[in-house]
């Protein structure tokens, strides 16, 4: 009696789980492809912004990257920023801040 019940449960479980697995696999594939597209555009956007930040005098690749990671997304935001905020960014020293503040 119990073996018949178990065999029925197994047959029901395996019949219904196959379509669910394929739909989950398809769902994972679609979300994975959309994530890679978003990350690619994010990387290209960040590269463009960092390239723009490098146009400031005294700002190289490392300091531009540090400024970008600190939340400065434009040259205008850097020029208008408080000196203390700029000095709080790792890799940005007093000499760089002085060069940037001369642009005002």
Residue pairs with C-beta under 8 A, 6 or more apart in sequence:
46 68
49 68
49 73
49 74
50 61
50 64
50 65
50 68
51 64
52 74
52 75
53 59
53 64
53 67
53 68
53 72
53 75
53 78
54 60
54 61
54 64
55 75
56 64
56 75
56 78
56 79
56 99
56 100
56 103
57 99
57 100
57 102
57 103
58 95
58 96
58 99
58 100
59 67
59 96
59 100
62 91
63 89
63 91
63 92
63 96
66 89
66 90
66 91
66 92
67 78
67 86
67 89
67 92
70 88
70 89
72 78
72 81
72 89
78 86
78 100
79 100
79 101
79 103
79 104
83 97
83 101
86 92
86 96
86 97
86 100
87 93
87 94
87 97
